[in-house]
Amino acid sequence: MTDPIYAIGDIHGQLAELQRVLALIEAEDGPAAHIVFLGDYTDRGPDTTLAAYGLDFSGRSRQLDVHEQALTTVPQTHVDLLNTLEPYFETDDLFFAHAGIRPGVPLDQQDIEDLLWIRKDFHIVRYAHPKLIVHGHTPVDRAQHYGNRINLDSGAGYGKPLTAAVFEGSQCWTLTAKGRFPLTP
């Protein structure tokens, strides 16, 4: 039996939800649990990083203006930390990436733009990938297992609960206050 791997879907600045799912994971496996974060850490929610740095912007702010403000406000040590994050994580059975993969391209040759942004070309594929792909990026009502991929973006960016899942090999469960619930195709 392998050690479990926990994955957390898109956080989107929902600190209270992040703390909730981290507590679930810690209650099940302790503080040394192996956790994979799928990305979208800060945007949309009430604990958005740019607001925490004191940047004042609204939905009408031009993206380039916000970017320019961020370049002069966010400490370089924080930027350096973000730059150390890997674009994917894999095991013998699983491949974790924020958005998904480019079908037909070997996993070790995936383009970072696809790992971060792909949608339709990845979602329409029904055949098996080289590994079970675990991703977020596209919100769904609840975590979904499609047979060849698992989407853990349950809409936290729109105020819905954040999803944590636990994997043992290619078996998957969502993790709730009431325990594990199988996530199957």
C-alpha positions in Angstrom: 0.0 0.0 0.0 1.3 3.4 -0.9 1.2 6.5 1.2 -1.8 8.7 0.4 -1.4 11.8 -1.7 -3.9 14.6 -1.0 -4.8 17.1 -3.7 -6.6 20.5 -3.2 -8.5 22.1 -6.1 -8.3 25.7 -7.1 -8.2 27.9 -4.0 -9.0 31.3 -5.5 -8.3 33.4 -2.4 -10.6 31.4 -0.1 -8.5 31.3 3.0 -11.2 29.9 5.3 -11.9 27.1 2.9 -8.2 26.3 2.6 -7.9 26.2 6.3 -11.0 23.9 6.5 -9.6 21.3 4.0 -6.1 21.5 5.5 -7.7 20.6 8.9 -9.5 17.6 7.3 -6.2 16.4 5.8 -4.3 16.9 9.1 -7.0 15.1 11.0 -6.7 12.1 8.7 -3.0 11.9 8.1 -1.2 14.3 10.4 0.8 17.5 9.7 3.3 15.7 7.4 0.7 14.6 4.9 1.8 14.9 1.2 -0.3 17.6 -0.4 -0.5 18.7 -4.0 -2.0 22.1 -4.7 -3.5 22.5 -8.2 -3.1 26.2 -8.5 -5.2 29.4 -8.8 -4.2 30.3 -5.3 -5.3 33.9 -5.0 -7.6 35.4 -7.6 -11.3 36.1 -7.2 -11.8 35.4 -3.5 -11.9 37.6 -0.4 -8.2 36.9 0.4 -6.8 37.8 -2.9 -3.0 38.3 -2.7 -2.8 41.6 -4.5 -5.3 43.2 -2.1 -3.3 41.9 0.8 -0.2 43.7 -0.6 -2.3 47.0 -0.5 -2.9 47.2 -4.3 -6.1 49.0 -5.0 -7.9 47.8 -8.1 -11.4 47.0 -9.2 -13.0 44.9 -12.0 -12.5 47.9 -14.2 -8.8 48.1 -13.6 -6.7 47.5 -16.7 -4.8 44.2 -16.4 -1.5 46.0 -17.5 -2.0 48.6 -14.9 -2.5 46.0 -12.1 0.5 44.1 -13.4 2.7 47.2 -13.3 1.5 48.0 -9.7 2.2 44.4 -8.7 5.8 44.5 -10.1 6.6 47.4 -7.8 4.7 46.2 -4.7 5.1 42.4 -4.4 8.4 41.6 -2.6 11.0 39.9 -4.8 11.2 37.0 -2.2 7.6 36.3 -2.8 8.0 36.3 -6.6 11.0 34.0 -6.2 8.9 31.6 -4.1 6.3 31.4 -6.8 8.9 30.9 -9.4 10.1 27.7 -7.6 6.7 26.0 -7.9 6.7 23.1 -10.3 4.1 23.1 -13.1 3.2 19.5 -12.5 3.6 16.6 -10.1 3.5 12.9 -11.0 3.5 9.4 -9.5 3.5 6.0 -11.2 -0.3 6.3 -11.6 -1.1 10.0 -11.5 -0.2 13.3 -13.2 -1.3 16.5 -11.5 -1.4 19.8 -13.4 -3.5 22.9 -13.0 -5.4 22.8 -16.3 -4.6 19.5 -17.9 -2.4 18.2 -20.7 -2.2 18.3 -24.5 -3.5 14.9 -25.6 -1.1 12.9 -27.7 2.0 14.6 -26.3 4.2 12.6 -24.0 3.9 13.7 -20.4 7.6 14.7 -20.2 7.1 16.9 -23.3 4.1 18.9 -22.2 4.2 22.7 -22.8 3.8 24.8 -19.7 1.1 26.9 -21.4 -1.1 23.8 -21.8 -0.4 22.6 -18.3 -1.7 26.0 -17.1 -4.4 27.0 -19.6 -5.7 24.1 -21.8 -9.4 23.4 -21.7 -11.4 22.1 -24.7 -8.7 20.1 -26.5 -8.1 18.2 -23.2 -11.7 18.0 -22.0 -13.1 16.4 -25.2 -10.8 13.4 -25.1 -12.4 10.2 -23.8 -9.6 7.7 -24.3 -7.1 6.9 -21.6 -4.1 9.2 -21.1 -0.7 7.6 -20.1 -1.7 8.3 -16.5 -4.9 9.5 -14.7 -4.8 13.3 -15.0 -5.8 15.3 -11.9 -6.5 18.9 -12.6 -8.6 22.0 -11.8 -8.9 25.2 -13.8 -12.5 24.6 -15.1 -15.1 24.9 -12.4 -17.7 22.2 -12.0 -20.5 21.8 -9.4 -18.5 19.1 -7.6 -15.4 17.1 -8.1 -15.8 14.9 -11.2 -14.1 11.6 -12.3 -14.3 11.2 -16.0 -12.3 7.9 -16.3 -9.2 9.4 -17.8 -9.1 12.6 -15.7 -10.4 14.0 -12.4 -11.4 17.7 -12.1 -11.1 19.1 -8.5 -12.1 22.7 -9.3 -15.4 22.8 -7.4 -16.0 26.5 -7.9 -14.2 28.1 -4.9 -13.6 31.1 -7.1 -17.4 31.6 -7.0 -17.8 31.1 -3.3 -18.5 27.3 -3.4 -16.7 24.8 -1.1 -13.1 23.9 -1.9 -12.4 20.2 -2.6 -9.8 18.1 -1.1 -9.2 14.6 -2.5 -7.1 11.7 -1.3 -5.4 9.2 -3.7 -3.9 5.8 -3.0 -2.5 4.6 -6.3 -5.2 5.6 -8.9 -8.1 5.2 -6.4 -9.6 8.5 -5.3 -11.9 9.7 -2.6 -13.1 13.2 -1.8 -12.4 14.2 1.8 -15.2 15.6 3.9 -15.9 16.2 7.6 -17.7 12.9 7.5 -14.7 11.0 6.0 -13.8 9.7 2.6 -16.3 9.3 -0.2 -15.3 7.4 -3.4 -14.9 9.4 -6.5 -15.4 7.1 -9.4 -16.3 7.5 -13.1 
